[in-house]
């Protein structure tokens, strides 16, 4: 037994329960991509679904972005992996040059290449890992010292202090040079990350 149900200018054929059959539904109910798997009996407008909302739920009173403490883990791990890759590549290059100059072949050359790669890779990974750990720790301390205020001042201050502290045991000149390197890198990062604001403010291309 079927009933007739009028929807707008269309007459839909439905079953005894009064619900329209899937083949007789208007196309606008499931016209959007990704919504075809929904039940055809749900009478709603898919445009009300918000698909641009973030895929996480922040705690009440907490910021919508990760803080410096959460970012520290990825920064330290990424720095170690980057250092291992760069150091391993440099070690491979040096190993190829040294073993070719020494005339090593076969298993001896392969062993020497592995030694170069492991030595250079571990040294670079340790260096960048320590620098990232110091930067993340100092940035977190500055963030809390300034009353949980997050801006570019924390980035520049943490990078400068990291350079000073990392080279603090190598003398005054190298300590100052390390601070200048950290200051320069942080200013370059801030300028690159804020290029849109700088372009709007000064009308220049960065």
N, C-alpha and C positions, 0 to 999 in steps of 0.2 A: 504494500500500500504506500503510495507516494502523495505528498502534499505539495502545493504550489506556494512559493514564498516570493514576494515582490521586493526587489532591492534596487532602488533607483528606477531606471528604465528597463531593467532586466528582470525576467521571471526565472527563478531558480527552482529546480526540482529537488525535493528533499525527501528523506525517509520518514518513517513514522515518528521519529524523535523530534522532527522539526528542524534538523540541521541540514544545510545544503551539502550536496555531494561534492567531492574534491574537484571533479571536472567542470562543475558549474560555478565555481567561485570566481569573483572578479580578479583580473590579472594584477590589479594594483595592490592586492594583499600580500603577494609574495613576489613582487617585481624587482626587488633590490637583490644584488648579489650577496651570497652568504646567508640568505634567509629562506632559501627554498626548502631547507630541511625542517622548518617549523611546521607544526600541525596546521592543515588548511582550515580547521574549525575554529582557530583563534581569530576572532573578528577584531583586529586592531590595525592601526596604521604603523607600518615598520619604521617610518621616519621618526617616530618618538624614541626609538632605541638610540642611545648615545654610544657610538662606537669610538669616540675620540677620548674617552676617559682613561686615566692611567690604569695599568694592570696591577696596581698594588694599593693597599689601604694604609695610609699613614696614621700613627697614633694621634690621639687628640692632643692638640697643643704642640705637636712636633712639626718641623719643617717638611715640605714636600720633596726635598732633595736630600741626598746622603751627606752627612757631615764629614769633617776631616778624619774622624776616627774610623768611620766605615771605609772611606777612600784610602786610608793608609795601607790596608791589606793588599788591595789591588796594585797600588803604587809600588810597594816593596816587592811583591812577587813579579810584577811586570819588569821592574828594573833588573832583578836578578836574571830573568829570562833574556832580556835584551843584552845584558852584559855577557852572559854565556854565549849568546849567538855571535856578538861582535868579537869577543875574545877567541872563540873557536875558529871563526873565519880568519882572523889575523894569525892564529897559531897554525892553521893549515897552510896559509901562504908562506909563513916563515919556515915551516917544516919542509915544504916542497923545495924552497930555495936552498936550505941548508943541506938536505939530503942529496939534492942534485949536485951541489958543490963538493960534497964528501964522497960521492960515487956510491952511495948505498943503494942496494936493490933488494927486491924480494921481501922476505919477512922482516929483515932488519929495517928496511925503509918504512914499512907499514907500522912497525912498533915505534919508530921515531916520530912518525906523523901523529900517532895517537897520543904520544907523550906531549908533543907540542900543543895539540888541540886541547887536551885536558888541562895542561898547566895554564895556558893563556885564558881558556874559558873560565876556569874556576877563579883565577885572579880577577878578571874583569867582573864576573858575577858578584864576587865578594865586595869589590870596590863600589859598584853601583848600588848594591843592596844596602851597604852601610850608609851611603849618601842619602838614599831614599828613606832609610829608617830615621836618620837624624833630621831630615827635612820634615817628615811627617810628625815626628815627636815635637819638634820646635813649633811647627805650625799649630798643632793642637794646644800646646801650652800658651802660645800667643793668643789664640782664639778665646780661651777661657780667661786669660789675664785681662782681655779687653771687654769682658762682660758678654761673651758669646756673640760678638759682632763679627760677621764674616764679610770681608771685602778684599780688595787687592793689596791692602797694606799688610795683611797677614802673609800673603804669598811672597811679597818682596822682602819682608823682614825675615821670614823663615829661610828663604834661599840665601840671603846675605849672611845670616848667622851660621848657616850650614857650611858655607865656604870658609868663614873665619874659623869655625871650630874644627873642621876637617884638617886644615893646614896649621893649626895652632902649635903643633909640636915641631914644625919645620922652620921656625924663625919668624921674625916680624915681617920681613919682606914677602915671604911666601904666604904668610897668613893674610896679609893685606891683599895679595894677588888673588887668593882664594875667595876672599870676600867680594872683590870686584867682579870675579867670574860669576859668582852666584847672583850678584846684583844685576849684571848685564843679562844673564839668562832669564831671570825673573821678569825684568822689564820687557824683554823681547816677547816672553810668553803673555804678559799682560797686554801689550800692544796688539799682539795677534788675536787674542781672545776678545778684545774690545774694539776691533777694527770697525765694526758697524757703528758703534757709538761715536768713535773718533771721526768717522767719515761724516756722520750727521752733524757733528759739532763744528768741525773745521772745513768741511767740504772738500776733503782731499781723499785720494785713493791710497789705502794702506794695504 
